[in-house]
Amino acid sequence: VRTIDSMANKLKQLVPEAKIAVAHGQLRERQLERTMLDFINKRYNVLVTSTIIESGIDVPSANTLIVDKAEDFGLAQLYQIRGRVGRSAQQAYAYLFYRKRLTDNALKRLSTLAEHTSLGSGYRIALRDLEIRGGGNLLGPEQSGQIAAVGFDLYTHLLQSTLDELKGAKPKPKPRETDLPLSAFIPKSYIKEEAIRIDFYQRLASAENKESFQEVIDEMSDRFGLIPKEIENLRSIGLLKFEKTG
């Protein structure tokens, strides 16, 4: 917002024939409403605005969107902003500009938007956003939410018990808890793709004996190389639980 007026002045100098308006959240409510209505009624043909247009603004006649410093926006936010154009039968265009060298994640975000332009692509973009940002370490010290409160094994057990109850199946016995001062998880630096890490977690949690548990660990080693200390701790804890229940 601090630089929005200077940007509008630059545009006026570059395109003096354009009718330019400015809109942002620090304007008084009536002034903001009047500006938006004037833009909708085509008294202005360029609107320089903040992310206030991210949601709740419907201007069917708007057909071109330019986002400055797109590298600073999240993927979901960019998706919402892009949706401000193309809301009619008229062909629309969205241009995302960046000013500095892109980080890997910023490049992934912008590439995802470029790849998914069809109607109904929001779900695929949401999955990609989760993959880029990560869903957290399910077994590590960075846990959050319900899983952090009860631990991964107990969480999956409670989830499975609820599903069994809904199906009318006999509930399985509650697993014994093991509380050890160890970091036991699959590091993101070892397996970068979130979906693959979650798949390995699920397979480890559903292993029925020591042999099947060890097979999953061996597969990780075969596919991704020497396992780090955190996974070695995970293996030891998992095998210990089978000893306790055996």
N, C-alpha and C positions, 0 to 999 in steps of 0.2 A: 504493500500500500504506500510505503514511503516514496517509491520511485514511479508510481503509476501516472502521476500528472506529467512528469518529465518525459515518460514514454509517449504519452498522448501528444505532447508538444512536438516531439521528434516526428511523429507520424503526420502531424499537420504541416510540418515543413516539407516532408517528403511528398505528401499527397495533398496539396492545398485545396483541391476541389472536393475532398472527402468531408462529409459531415460526421464529426467524431464526438462521441459522448464517453463519459467515464462513470463507472459504477463499482462500488466496493462496500464492504460491511460497515465502514465508519461514517457513511453518509446518514443523514437523518432519514427516518423511515419514509416520510412523504416524498422527500427529494429522490430517494432511490426508486420508489414506486413510479414517480413521474418520469424518471429517466428510462426505466424499463418499458413503460407504456409507449413513450415516444419512439423507442427503438423498434418495438413490435409494430407500431404504426408507420414505420419507415421514415420518420422525421430525421433519423440518423441512419447512416449506412455502415458505420464502424463503431463497435463498442469495445473500449479498452476496459477490462474488468479483472477482478481478482477471482479466486476460486469460489466466490459466492455463487457463481453460476453452476457449480458442480451438480446441484440437484434442485429440482423444483422449478426450473426455468424452461419454458417451452416456447420457442420462437421458430415456427415452421419455415419462415422465410430465410432464416440464417443458413447459408450454404458453405461458408468457409470459416475454419477455425485455425488460429495460430497460437501455439503454446510456446512461451519463452522459458528457457531453462528447464526443459522437460526432464532433465536428468535428476532434478530435485524432487520429483513427484513419485508417489507410490503407484504401483500398477493399477490397483483398484480405482484410485483417484483419477488417473489418466483415462481409464475406461469410462468413468462417469462423465468426465469433461468432454471426451470425444463424442459422447452421446448427445451433446447439445446441438449438434448439426446432423443433417440427414433425417430430419423428422417429418419429411414430406416426400412427395414423389420426385422432387428436384434432386439432381446429383449433388453430393456434398463432398467436401475435401477437408482433411485435417492435416496440418503441418506441425510437426514436433521439432523444435529447434533446441540444440544444446550448445553451451558455450565453453565447456571444459572437457578434458579427456574423460571418457566414460569409464566407470568402474565395470567389472564383470557383471554385477547385478543390474546396474543401470542399462547396460547393453542388452541384457536378457529381457528387461521390462519393455524397452522400446521395440525390440525384435518381436516380442510376443504380440504387441498391438499391431505391428505390421503384418504378422502372419494371420491374425484372426480378425477379419473385417466383415464376416457374414452375419446375418441376423441370427440371434440366439447363441452367440459365441461367448456369452458371459460366464457360463459354467466352465468352459475349457480355460478361460482366462483366470478364473478363481482357483482352479487346480494348479495352474502354472504359478500363480502368485504364492500359493502355499509351498510349492516346491522351491521357489526362489528364496522366500523369507525363512522357510523351515518351520517345523511344527514343534520344536523343542526336543531336548534329550529325554526320552521316556524313562531311562534308568539312571541318568546322570544327576549331577548336583544342580542342574538348571531346570528341574522339573517345575511345572506349574499346573494349577487347576486340580481336577478331581484325581488325576493319576498321581500327582505329587502327594496328595493327602493319604492315599492308601498303598501306594507302590504299584508297579506295573503288573506283577503276578496276581495280586489280590484284585486289582481293578479288572483285569481280563476275566478272572474267576467270577466276580460279581456280575459282569456283563453277560457271561455265558450262563450263569445261574438264572438270571432274569429271562433270557431267551428260552432256556429249558422249561422254566415255570410257565411261560406263555404257551409253549408247545404241549404242556402237560407231562413232560418227562420227569423222571426222578432226579432230584438235585444231587450234584456231586459233593463230596465232603469238602469243607473249607481247607485250603492249603495252609500248612504251617508257615509262620512268618520267620524270616531270618534277617537279623539286624546286625550287619557287619560294617565297620568303618572303612569301606572300600568304594572306589569309583568303578562301577560296573556298568558299562554301556558301550554302544557302538559309536565311536567318534565320527563326526562329520568329515574330518580330514582323511579318514580311512575309506568310508563309502560316502561319496558326495551326494548321490541321488537320494532324496528323502523317501521316495516310494520303495526303493530297494531296501533301505534300512528298516522301514516299518515291516516289510515282508519278512525279513530275517527275525525281527522281534516276535512276530506272530508265530513263526515256525518254531522258534525256541520255546515260546510259552506253551505251545500245543504238543511239544514232544512228550511221548508217553513213557520213555525209558532213557537210560544213560546212553545207549547206543544211538538212538535217533537224535538225541541232543548233540552228541559229539559229531554226528554226520553233518549237522548244520554248521557247526564250528569249522569242520574240515572243508566244507564247501566254500566258506568265506575265505579261508586261507588259500585255497586253490585259485579262487577268482581274483582276489585282491592282494595277495602276498602275505608276508609274515604278519600275524595278528599282533596288535599293540597290547600294552599292559591292561588297559581297560577291558578288552574282550577276554583276555586271559582270566581276569577277575570274574567276569561274567560266567565264563566256563566253569570255574572252580565253584562258584556259588550254586550254579545250576546242578552240577554233579553232586554237591553236598546235599541238596534238597532231595535228590533221588535216594541218597544213602539214608536219609532220615525217614523217608516214606517206604523204603524197601523192607 
